[in-house]
Amino acid sequence: MMTLGLSLTCLQCGDMYTVATPEAVCKSCGGILEYKLTGNEKPRFNGPITFWKYKPVLPKMTRTVSLGEGGTPLQKAGRLAESLGVNNLWLKNETRNPTNSFKDRSAALIISDAFSRGYDNIICATNGNHGASISAYAARVDLNCNLIVPKAVDLGKLAQMMIYDAKIVEAGNTIEEAIERARKMESEMGWYQATTELNPLATEGLKTISYELVEQNGVPDWIIIAMGSGATLHAVWKGFNEMQQLGIIDHKPHLIGVQAKGCSPITQAFLDGTEKPVKTGKGDTEASAIRVSEPIYGELALQALKDSNGLAVSISDEDMIQAGKEIARYEGIFAEPASAAPVACIKTNEVKEVIGKDDNVVCLVTSSGLKTDDILSSLTKHKKAPRLGSRLATKERILRIISEEPTHGYAIWKNLGSEMTRGAVYQHLNDLENRGLISSTTSGKRKLLEITERGRRVIEALEDLQVLL
Ligand SMILES: [Zn+2]
């Protein structure tokens, strides 16, 4: 029996490293560096499920920084399963982490390491969730948190970074440009590198998801994961490989990776049968969390998909947004579009063909929809459309037309289209005038209609009410 340990190893040439900070790339060959589990002693995980119970399989830290990450619920999704035509669907609800995303697992390890090594400053490129996480954990131990973000970052995530007092610099349009800048800052300033793509501890943090899944409900048949850089899917696969190495499990799940149609370099490579991600331009998707056109972990993700006898698919933004609504309506979880992608892909023919009706399927719900301003604004806009009973809706529509500018009955009838008679429109106008919501002045043969103060207050009240409905 050999004691458990982890050593930073190059995946390409096998060189082993002992370094002052966990570097991401091998100095001799440029390959990706990763922690490799050594020894065969079966670890003991004691107590309830929390992130730090998996300490025996994580790199050693002299100090730990925690906000209560991990130990997230695995929720059986009965109503959603029924709508999708499968019997055993589970949602691993990572929105329940301290900053509402799975990145808290990586941030806990990375900040613990920076703190253990006595750094004062960290540098981190991020397109959202990771930056929100890192800045929260950095705040807890008074580390100066320097973040580099691309231009289009979700407002909610930016707000988190700001409230946790990070210094934020905007650089370039893509995450790739931000990463390049973070690399430079690291070497120029000697700051701790906390970028998820540049610090192998990120993978170690995320692999705990697999350990938790096995403890919660055994090995699933399928795990579906959204892919941006490919790091999450790779990390989950690493967790399962380790558990098999340690004799905790005797088989592994199949993995399904899902990307946005407008940005799918990994899925494209999978379909083409190539080993490296396919260049597909700058990436065109509203799901910013998976808008990565040059996925650093793409090759490893492809390898994991192949090894697990799984598959890769891509879906449209519309399907993600629709799936997000269904997860919320059926299961009470508010997921961001990228996090809804795994559920959305169950509807595709490719996935339907391979998943058996009684298979255990886990979808990884990585992050909360409350952070994404696009979703929030589209939901609230939607609510402002008339949704009450049709009689009231017609009066409301008429009232709104008149509130824009004083107008005539004929113009209102035209404006409403030919869906009702002119007589019906005049009946509504009479009702509105009798209730004091509009007033009229006669000039020549025509009546000019104007909204009253009372009419304006009614419109305001309707808007307030509809936000609640
Ligand atoms: Zn190497």
Boltz pocket constraint, residues with backbone or C-beta under 6 A from the ligand:
constraints:
  - pocket:
      binder: B
      contacts: [[A, 10], [A, 11], [A, 12], [A, 13], [A, 14], [A, 15], [A, 26], [A, 27], [A, 28], [A, 29], [A, 30], [A, 31]]
      max_distance: 6.0
